[in-house]
């Protein structure tokens, strides 16, 4: 029975250590999306992609200040 107890303790320890990490592919992808478009609220991962999105999807709007130096 000692091995069963060790296994349970090990599982509890691992659960505690991994509790704040996204465990699914969908959760990991959502954590990577940090930038949100000011016009359409679409989420993107990096400023370069945001600038391309803004130039293609919102050509009539003025480029936001955070994208002018990218």
Secondary structure, DSSP 8 states (H G I E B T S, - for coil): -HHHHHHHHHHHHHHHHTTTS--SHHHHHHHH--EE-TTT--EESSHHHHHHHHHHH-TTS---GGGTT-
